[in-house]
Amino acid sequence: MKCAAVAIVLASVLVAGCGGDEPTPASRGPVNKTNFDAIHEGMAQIQVVQMLGRWTAAAPSVVKINGADMAVKHCQWKRDTVEIDVNFADDKVVSKSEQGL
């Protein structure tokens, strides 16, 4: 009888945990739309790293900012098919982009 009661309780817990609110791939982990939207021009690189974690890839790059070439550090955070790209100059955000959010 004790085993049957435990089995019933266990089954009800398992069924209750099978809800349909599964997070979408774009919302799991720190590489998500909420964090992307929180990144703003002038934000310190350390703040971005605290939010997103260590980047997946980083390299020096040259981008056009307000019509002028600017040397930047291009950092990318990637998870599955979702990515956030941020360009830093003097350890501050100068531009950002995303794919798959």
LINTA-V655725 format. One record per pair of residues at least 12 apart in sequence whose ideal C-beta (glycine too) atoms are under 10 Angstrom apart, sorted by sequence separation. I is the first residue (numbers start at 0). J is the second residue. D is the distance in Angstrom with one decimal. If there is no record, write none. Layout:
I_J_D + I_J_D
This chain:
38_50_7.5 + 59_71_7.4 + 60_72_7.4 + 61_73_9.4 + 73_85_7.7 + 74_86_7.7 + 83_95_7.0 + 84_96_4.8 + 85_97_9.6 + 34_47_8.8 + 37_50_6.6 + 38_51_8.3 + 58_71_9.8 + 59_72_6.1 + 60_73_4.0 + 72_85_8.9 + 73_86_5.4 + 74_87_6.7 + 83_96_7.8 + 84_97_7.1 + 37_51_9.7 + 58_72_7.7 + 59_73_7.3 + 60_74_9.7 + 71_85_9.2 + 72_86_7.1 + 73_87_8.1 + 82_96_8.7 + 83_97_5.1 + 84_98_8.0 + 35_50_9.5 + 57_72_6.2 + 58_73_5.5 + 71_86_4.1 + 72_87_4.7 + 82_97_6.7 + 83_98_8.4 + 34_50_5.1 + 35_51_8.8 + 57_73_6.8 + 58_74_8.4 + 70_86_9.9 + 71_87_6.0 + 72_88_7.6 + 81_97_7.7 + 82_98_5.0 + 83_99_9.4 + 33_50_9.5 + 34_51_6.0 + 56_73_8.3 + 57_74_4.6 + 58_75_8.7 + 69_86_8.1 + 71_88_5.0 + 72_89_9.6 + 81_98_6.9 + 82_99_6.5 + 83_100_7.7 + 34_52_9.9 + 54_72_9.6 + 56_74_7.4 + 57_75_7.2 + 70_88_7.1 + 71_89_9.5 + 72_90_8.3 + 74_92_9.8 + 80_98_7.6 + 81_99_4.0 + 82_100_8.7 + 31_50_10.0 + 54_73_9.4 + 55_74_8.4 + 56_75_4.6 + 57_76_10.0 + 69_88_5.8 + 80_99_4.8 + 81_100_6.1 + 29_49_9.7 + 30_50_10.0 + 31_51_9.2 + 54_74_4.1 + 55_75_5.4 + 56_76_8.7 + 79_99_7.9 + 29_50_6.4 + 30_51_6.4 + 53_74_9.4 + 54_75_6.0 + 55_76_5.6 + 56_77_7.4 + 71_92_9.8 + 72_93_9.7 + 73_94_9.4 + 74_95_9.8 + 75_96_9.7 + 76_97_9.6 + 77_98_9.0 + 78_99_9.0 + 29_51_4.9 + 30_52_8.4 + 54_76_5.5 + 55_77_4.4 + 64_86_8.1 + 71_93_6.1 + 77_99_9.3 + 28_51_9.2 + 29_52_5.4 + 51_74_8.8 + 53_76_8.6 + 54_77_8.8 + 55_78_8.2 + 71_94_7.8 + 75_98_9.9 + 28_52_8.5 + 40_64_9.7 + 52_76_7.2 + 60_84_9.9 + 62_86_5.6 + 64_88_7.9 + 69_93_6.6 + 30_55_8.8 + 51_76_4.8 + 61_86_9.8 + 69_94_9.0 + 48_74_8.5 + 50_76_9.6 + 56_82_9.5 + 60_86_6.9 + 62_88_9.1 + 47_74_7.8 + 51_78_9.9 + 55_82_7.9 + 44_72_7.9 + 48_76_9.4 + 55_83_9.5 + 56_84_9.4 + 57_85_9.7 + 65_93_9.7 + 47_76_8.8 + 54_83_9.1 + 64_93_5.6 + 44_74_7.9 + 54_84_9.5 + 57_87_9.2 + 64_94_6.5 + 54_85_8.2 + 62_93_7.7 + 63_94_9.4 + 51_83_6.6 + 62_94_6.5 + 50_83_9.9 + 51_85_8.4 + 47_83_9.0 + 48_85_9.8 + 47_85_5.9 + 47_87_8.0 + 35_76_9.3 + 44_85_8.2 + 34_76_8.9 + 42_85_8.8 + 44_87_5.0 + 47_90_9.8 + 43_87_9.0 + 44_88_9.9 + 47_91_9.7 + 30_75_9.8 + 38_83_7.6 + 42_87_9.2 + 44_89_9.2 + 45_90_7.5 + 46_91_9.8 + 47_92_6.6 + 30_76_5.0 + 35_81_9.4 + 43_89_9.9 + 44_90_4.4 + 46_92_8.7 + 29_76_7.5 + 30_77_7.0 + 31_78_8.7 + 35_82_9.9 + 38_85_6.3 + 43_90_6.2 + 44_91_7.0 + 28_76_9.4 + 30_78_4.4 + 35_83_5.3 + 42_90_9.9 + 43_91_6.3 + 44_92_7.5 + 47_95_8.9 + 29_78_8.4 + 30_79_8.7 + 32_81_9.1 + 34_83_7.5 + 35_84_9.9 + 42_91_6.8 + 43_92_8.0 + 28_78_5.6 + 31_81_7.8 + 35_85_9.2 + 41_91_5.4 + 42_92_4.5 + 27_78_7.5 + 28_79_9.3 + 30_81_5.5 + 32_83_9.5 + 40_91_7.9 + 41_92_6.3 + 42_93_10.0 + 27_79_8.7 + 30_82_7.2 + 31_83_8.7 + 40_92_5.5 + 41_93_8.4 + 25_78_8.9 + 28_81_8.8 + 30_83_5.7 + 39_92_6.7 + 40_93_6.6 + 42_95_9.2 + 24_78_7.9 + 25_79_8.7 + 27_81_9.0 + 29_83_9.1 + 38_92_6.1 + 40_94_7.5 + 24_79_5.5 + 25_80_8.7 + 26_81_9.4 + 40_95_8.2 + 24_80_7.2 + 25_81_5.4 + 38_94_10.0 + 39_95_8.4 + 24_81_6.6 + 38_95_5.2 + 23_81_9.8 + 36_95_9.8 + 38_97_9.5 + 35_95_7.1 + 35_96_9.1 + 36_97_9.4 + 35_97_5.1 + 36_100_9.0 + 32_97_7.9 + 35_100_5.9 + 31_97_9.8 + 34_100_9.6 + 30_97_8.9 + 32_99_9.8 + 33_100_9.5 + 32_100_4.5 + 30_99_9.2 + 31_100_7.1 + 30_100_8.4 + 25_97_9.6 + 25_99_6.2 + 26_100_9.0 + 24_99_8.1 + 25_100_5.3
